[in-house]
Amino acid sequence: MTVTELGIKAKAAAREGAKLAESTINEALFRIADSLRENSAAILAENEKDIEKAHQNGINEVMTDRLRLTESRIDSIAKGV
């Protein structure tokens, strides 16, 4: 899927989401946040693979630090949802 196709699908999903009740939206957001926390070990493992690939491709440490996730960063993301 291209970025353009993904954008088109996201826009369509946003239109559908706007039709949902606030309580339904809030429940979905709580579930997303819970899922991030519950799956943090798997997310961190996959992120470590991404960091390793970045190093292999010559991405410097400053940039890879921006990519690196930690439990704290995942928790912050979940809180931001």
N, C-alpha and C positions, 0 to 999 in steps of 0.2 A: 504494500500500500504506500502510495506517495504521500508527501506532506500535504499536498493540495487535497487529495482524497480524504485524508485524516481530518483536515480543516472543514471540509464540506460535511462530513459525518458529525463532527463536533458541533457545528452550527445547527444541524438538524436536531441533534440530541438536546441542545440548549433550548430550542423552541418547544420541544416536547416537555422538557423539565419545567419550563415556565408555567405549564398547565397544571402541575402537581400542587397539592395542598402543602402548606408550609410544614405541617407535622410530618408529612411523607418525606419531604426534602431533608428535614432535620434528622429523621430516623436514618435515612441513607447516609448522611454525613457522619453520624455517630458510628454507624457500621463500618464505614471506610476507615475512620480513625482507629476503631478497635482492631480492624484487620491489619492495619499497618503495625500496630503494637504486637499483635499475636504472631505476625509473620516476620518480625524483625530479624530473627536469626537467618532466615532464608534470604531476606533482602540484603543483609550485611555480607553474606557469602557471595552473592551475585555481584555486589558492589566491589568486593575485593578482586573478583575476576576482571571487572572493568578497570580498576586501578592498575592492575598488572598489565593489561593490554595497553593502557595509556603510557605506562613506563616503557613498554616495548616499542611503542610508536614515537618515542622521543618527547613526550609531553613532560614539561618540567614539573618540579615538585609543587610550586605555587599553584599551578593549574590543577594538578591531581588532588591537592588538598581541598580545592573547591568541589571536586567530585566525590570525595571521601565521605561516607556516611558513618555515623556512630549511633549508639543507642540514644544518646542525647539529641542528636540531630533528627532522628526518626521520631522521637517523642515530640520535638518542637514542630515537626511537620504535621503530626497527628493532632496536636493542639491547634494548629492553624487551619485545620479542615473545619 
